[in-house]
């Protein structure tokens, strides 16, 4: 049978909830087939998977036809009123105005360019401290893990500083984040569901005490996002309810932790796997910003987004009813040949690079400037310290569809 015919059949038969073997490790051949043969693909459960850059870009910008609210989809998935349901239907990413507007204004006011510039010295100190630890382990004959011992530690410290969480209380933050975001996978086991519910409950329990203390002892609103969220400073004059406050504190950690960890890990893996591009960056460190953008496109930390139609709409000749859950395949859109020349080539000098790794429109990631800074500082200082690093046996993917990253990246440091 003709290869193109086989690809077409595989694309039209693709079911997101039951992907083929090997898809999580390497989804890009499937993405290419979807873009060519089934860019608008109805799913057995009534949802629709979209892959084209132009379609996603349009959907992100149109908040009239496409809403972010996911109550209808999350009630059967998590159970109405359960901890995961309350979190994912209250946090910024799955909310619409007026809640989205109020929370976003507060967060944006705390993440101005000036505020982020003030974070840079502390970020450099954090990264250099972690690099010192890597060097000590390597000198002792150990094999450091670039995820566990480096990439994952950076956003936890930065977000802990934003919320002014005591250092001694930060240990459980990563596990809570992984469990809560892991519940966004298309299919969940009973154990994943239970861990997600437990993580939200434990995190809320911790935050209640932290918030009570901060109400009694407000922090500096110039640097303390939690104080801003409590007082509503930078918003439209309204304050958040206790539930809104709790769930959006969790959101800040989750949004900034998982994706930034993946960005840094994916960058170090991609540069290792493309030595010509690594050599270009070592020869010209000024390319680090564009290298980070290419990693965001080439290995998008967030592979899937969602919207729901508010009225009947036709996309790519497919009629889609109101109330349909749309799966937005960011990872495919960022490899769309209609938008990117030679999309499967990793090119740290790519221009233009209008990727959708941070979504777009009114819901564009509120922390994108901070994420870019963390990625740039982490990668540039790592390369300056260990230019000859090499990944060793034991590389392991995170094993998730929605978030693309590594669970382990053992390395020899030179």
N, C-alpha and C positions, 0 to 999 in steps of 0.2 A: 504494500500500500504506500502511496506517495506520502513523504514526510509531512508536507503541508496539510494534507488531509488528516493525518494522525493528530497533528497539533490542533487543528480546528475542532476535532472530536473531543480531545482532551480539554480544551478550553471551554467548550459549550457544556461539558459534563462536570466542570469543576464545582465542588460544593465546599464553601468556606468552613463549614462545621465539621467536615470530614475530608481534609486535604490528603493528597497522595503521600506515600512514604517519601521522606527526604525533603518535603516542602519547607519545613521550618528552617532547615540548615541552608537550603538554596532555593528560594522561591522565585528567582529571577527568570528562569526559563518559562515558568508558568505565567509570570507577569507578561512576558513578551508575547506568549500565545493569547492571553486575554486581550492585550492591546490590539493585536492584529485581528482576532476572530470573534471576540465576545466582550467588547469594552463596556457594555451595559448588560449584565447577566442576572436575570431573575433566579432566585434561590428557592429551594423546595419549601422553606418556611414562609414564603411571601415577601421576604426582603429582597433587595437588589444590590449587587456588587458593581461598583463603578471604578474604572481604571484610568481613564484619560485625564491628562493634566487640565485640559480646557474645561471639562465637565466639573472636576473638583474645584477649580478656581472659581467658576460661576457659582457653584453651590455655596462655597464659603462666603461669597460676597452678598448673596441674596438671603436675607433673614426673613423675608416675607413668605417665600415659598418653602423654605427649608429651616426648620427649627432645631434647636439643640436639646430641648427637653426630651428625656428618655423614660418618663414614668411608665408609659404603655409597654415599652420593651423590657424594662427592669423589674416590673412587678412579678411577672411569671418567672423571670430568671432568678431573682434573689428572694422573692416573697415580700409582698407589700408590708411596709412598716418594719422590716428587719434592719439590722445595723448597716449592711451593705446598701440596701435600698435607700435608706435615709441619707447615707453619705453621697452616693453617686447621683441622687436627684436634687441635692442641695448645693453641691460644690460648683465652682465657677464654670468648669468645662461643659457640664451638662445642664446649664441653666440659661434662661432667656431673660430679657428685661421684664420687670425692673430689677430683680436680684442681680443679674449679671452686670448691669450698669453700675449699681451701687458698689459691689465688691471690686469690680475692675478699676473703678476710679480710685478707690482707696489704695489698692495694690500699685497702680500706676504712679500715684503720688509718692509712694515709698521707693520706687525703682526708677527715678529720674536719672538721666545721664550723670548729673553731679553726684547723686547718691551712690551710683555704681562705681564712679571714679574713686570715691572714698573707700570702696571695698578692695580696690586693687592691691594696695600694700599688704593688707591682711591675707588676701588670697595668695600672694607670692610667698608670704611667710609659711602659710599652711602647706603649699605645694613643696617648698624647699625642705620643710621638716619631713614630709613623707618621702621625698627623694633620699634624704639622709638615712631614713630607715631602710629603704630598699638597698642602698649601698652597703649598709652594715650587714644585712642578711646575705647579700651576695658575697661579701668578703668572708663571711662565716661558712660559705659553701652551700647555703640554702638556695632554693629556687623560688624567688618571689613571684607572687601572682599579681599581675598588673591590674586586675579587677579588684580583688579583695583587698590588696595592700596599697592600692593607689587610687584608681578611678572612682571606686565607690565611696572612699573616705572624703573626697573633696566636697561634693555637694552637701553631704550630711553636715559638715562643719560650717559651710557657708549658710545653709538654711537654718541651722541651729543658731547661728549668730543673728540672722534676720529676726527670728522669733525670740531671741535671747533666752534660749533653753540652756539651763546649766550643763556644763560639759559632762558631769558625772551622770546625767540623765539621758544622754544621747544614744546609749548602747542599743536599745530596742528599736530605734527609729527605722533602720533599714529593713529589718524583718517585717515590721508593721507595713511599711510601704510596699514591699514585694508581695505580701499577702493580699493587700487591698487592690493593688493594680492587677495582680494575677487573676482576680475575679472578673476582669473585663475580657478575658479570653472568650472566644465564641462558644466553647463547650467546657463545662466545669465538672470535676469529680466532686463527690460528697465531701472529701477531705479538703479540697481547695475552697469549697463554699464555707465549710466550718471554720477554716483558718482565717478566711476573709472577715467573717462576722466577728470572730474573736479579736482580730486585730483592730477593727473599728471600735469595738467596745473598750478594749484596753487603752487605746490611744485617747478616746474621749474621756475615760476616767482620769488619765494623766493630765490632760489639758484642762479639765475642770479645776484642778488644784492650781495649775500654773496661771490660769486666767484670774482666779480669785486673788492670788497673790499680786498679779499685775494691776488689778483694779485698785487694790490698796496701795500699791507702790508703782505708779506708772513709770515707764521707761522714757527715754528720749525719743520723741516722735520722729526726729530726723533719722534715726537709725533703727528703731524698734518697730517692726511691722505689726507685731501683736498689739502694742499700745495704739497704733493707728486703727487697727481693726476694731478694737474695743470702743474707742471714742468716735469712730466714723470719720476721723480727720482725713481730709483729701477727697471725701465723697461728696454727696449732694445734700448733706445736712442730716441724713437719716443714719440710724445705727442698725447694726445687725442683731437679730434675735440670738438667743443663746445657742440654738441649734445651728443657725447659719454661721455663727462665729466658730463653733467647734469644727464643723465640717469643712470650712474653708481654711482653717489652720492645717487640717489634715491634707487638704488639696495642695497647699503651698509646698509641704514636704514632698508629697508624692510627685507632683509635676516637676519639681526641680531636681529630685533625686534620681529617679529611674532614667529619664531621658538624658541627663547630663552624664551620668555614669556610662550609659551606652555610647554617647558621643565620644567620650575620651577613649574608652576601650576599643570602639570601632575604628577610631583614628589610628591608634597604635597598631592595630591588626592590619588595616589597609596599607599603611606605610610600609610595614614589614613585608606584606605580600606583593608590593609594587616597588621594588628597590630603586627603579629609575626615578620615581616620584619622591621617594625618601631622599635620594641624592640631590635632587633639585631643591628640596626644602632645606637640607643641610647647607647647601651652597648659598642659598638666599633665604634667610630666616624671615625676611619681610613678606614672604609668600604664605606665612602661617594663617593669616585671616582667610585668604581664598582657599587654602587647604581645608580649613574647618568647614567652609561652605560646601566644598566638594564632598567631604565625608557626610555631611547632612543630606546631600542629594543621593550619593552613591549607596550609603548604608543608613537610611533614615532610621533614627532611634525609635520613632513611632511609625509603624507601618500601616495602621488603620485608624480611621476616624469614623464618626457616625453623624447622620442627620436624619430627620424625619420630615416627610412631605406634609405640608399643611393644606394642599389642594391637589387635584389631579394635574400631572405634568407629563410631558413627553420628552424623553432624552434618548438620543440616538435611535429614533424610530420606535422605541419601546414606550407604551403607555403605562404610567405608574400611578396607581390610585393615591388619594389622600391618606395620610396615616401610615405610609410605608416606611419601614426602617431601611435607610441607605447605608451600606458599608462603603466608605471612601478609602480606596486602596492607595494610600500615599506612596508606598514603596514602588508601586507600578507607575504612578503618575510621574514620579521623579526619574523614571527610566523611559519616558515616552519619547520616541524618536521624532514626533511632531513638535516637540518643545526643545529637545536636547540633541545636538549632533553627536553621533557615535555614543549613545547613552550608556553602553556597557563599559566604556573606557573610563578609568580613574585618572582624572587630569586636574592637578591642583591649581592650574592657571585658568580653568574654564571661565569664559566670559561670553555672553551673560550666563547667569546661573539662577534662574527664577524658580528655585525648588519650593516645595510646599511642606518642608519638614516642620515648620512652625504653624501650619494651617494657613489661614488668611482671613481677610475681612475683619469684622468686629471681634471675632474670636481668635485673632492671631495671638500667639503665645505672649502673655504679658511679661514673661521673664526672658524673652529671647536675647536681649542685650547682655544680661547676666550670664546666660548659658554660653553665648559666644565668647565672652571674656574668660569664663572658666575653662572652656575648651582650648582657647589660644594660649593661656598661661600654662595650663597643664602640659600640653603637647610641646610647646616651644622649650620649656625648661627641662622637660624629660629628655628631649633630643640633645640639648646642650650638655646634659650630664652623661647620657648613655647613648651616644651616636651609633654605636655598633651593636645595639641590643638585637637579640634574636629570640623569637618565640620557640619554645621547645614542645616536646610531646605533652599532651594533656589539654590542649585547647578544647574548650567545650562551650557550645552555644547555650543561650539562656533557655531554649526550648519553648519559646512562646511565639504566637502568631502576631500579636498586636505590637509587642515591643521587641525590637531587634537589637540584640547585644550578646555579650558573652558572659557565661557564668564563671569561666576560668580562662586566664591567659598566662600560663607559666612562662617565664622568660629567663634567658641568660643575659646578664647585664654587662656591657662592655663600653 
